[in-house]
Amino acid sequence: MVQSIVNLGEYEDRVLTIVKGKFGLKNKSDAVNFVINQFEKELLEPELRPEYVKKIRNIEKKGKFKTYKSLSDLRKDIENA
């Protein structure tokens, strides 16, 4: 476990206190960890599951993707579908 000294403003301290109370956390350290985990889930790019990567690679090998030389070719294909 890593320990850090963090300087918080009054507003940030209030927010952590609210998060702590709202989610029933034991202390502000747990609240900081909770906020970081939420940030990770919502804003950082998640890692793809290995089975999904395998599925996409199989689709790429089988050639189910179609390439278009221009946007008008794509429109024609969509209109004639």
Secondary structure, 3 states (H helix, E strand, C coil): CCCCCCCCCHHHHHHHHHHHHHCCCCCHHHHHHHHHHHHHHHHCCCCCCHHHHHHHHHHHHHCCCCCCCCHHHHHHHHHCC
